[in-house]
Amino acid sequence: MDIRGDIRELIKNVNNCPYIPGAEIKGTIRTAILWWVVRNNYNGLTTTVVDCLKKTLNSARSEIKKATEKNKVRSKWETMADNEIEKVVFGDDPQKDILKTLYIGDTKPFRVNEMEAFETKVMTVRGNKAYWKVFRDRKNSPDSTDGTPAFIEGITVGKKTISNIKIENFFWEKDKQNDLKFDLKKEYLLKIITICKEYTKYIWSTEGNFYKDLKSAGVQELVSFYNDQKITDLKENEFLLPIGWGTGQGAKTIFQLLPLEIQDELRWVFDLGKFDYKDGKRIMVKPYSKTRKIAFENGKPKYPLGWVKVEII
């Protein structure tokens, strides 16, 4: 059997017990807030974000065109684009970043016997059909059994842990709010559960439609996963989060919320996604992104990776 790479390991403590870093959870919540701001044009910031991206893309395009090490320059400008957007939404310097007031600790470690190895494969889409990547032969196959497996460590489905989350006391001090310009941003934290619910509801719906539209055998379990009301029937103090490896591009960016011309420009400038050639001309292949990492069970596609349920108590 052709197996791709070594087993991808979980982060563990000194006792070799896996845990979820607080920074991982906070990073996903940060993305959720960014998504919510752009989605709802909170305080008119969507226009500012788009204008910021246009300016960054113009500068990036010019420098990349002249560069000899284009990939290195692209990477630099991708990071700069992310940073500039975050300054608009969260604060123009680290000292004024509203999320400095949000503390999320690492989770309590899981027991070793709550961890297992999962077989995963990479699915891609052509038209409305699913294909599975065969890395050794550099091809895609419609048969999931042909796909190249990669094995990862993961937490057994249904296991629970706890973490500490709190808003630092100085967030509530009026003079601090004024000094750090938190007054327009404090809603981010006051509505954090609502924001996360809206964010993951959008991703859940988008991903569910992605699989539902495929006319391929082997994806029924994935459709069923996103149709499972037991997963999405949440209490007021609960929300889902897509964290960790394999949750997909859509879970980590605001790309789908941007105007189509900005989406295309981002792809051209930063060489994102798949491109092809037609009549000697380079063309962009849509949709973006087309690949998903899928967990297998008993040799069949079973569920997507990375989803956790959070309960605030």
Sequence and secondary structure as in RCSB ss.txt:
>XXXX:A:sequence
MDIRGDIRELIKNVNNCPYIPGAEIKGTIRTAILWWVVRNNYNGLTTTVVDCLKKTLNSARSEIKKATEKNKVRS
KWETMADNEIEKVVFGDDPQKDILKTLYIGDTKPFRVNEMEAFETKVMTVRGNKAYWKVFRDRKNSPDSTDGTPA
FIEGITVGKKTISNIKIENFFWEKDKQNDLKFDLKKEYLLKIITICKEYTKYIWSTEGNFYKDLKSAGVQELVSF
YNDQKITDLKENEFLLPIGWGTGQGAKTIFQLLPLEIQDELRWVFDLGKFDYKDGKRIMVKPYSKTRKIAFENGK
PKYPLGWVKVEII
>XXXX:A:secstr
    SS B   B TTS B   HHHHHHHHHHHHHHHHHHHTGGGHHHHHHHHHHHHHHHHHHHHHH SSHHHHHH
HHHHHHHHHHHHHHH SSGGG GGGGEEE       GGGEEEEEEEEEEEETTEEEEEETTTTEEESSGGGS  E
EEEEE TT      EEE GGGG HHHHHHTT TTTTHHHHTHHHHHHHHHHHHHHHHHHHHHT   TT HHHHHH
HH HHHH   TTEEEEE STTS GGGT  GGGS HHHHHHHHHHHT S EEEETTEEEE SSS   EEEEEETTE
EEEES EEEEE  
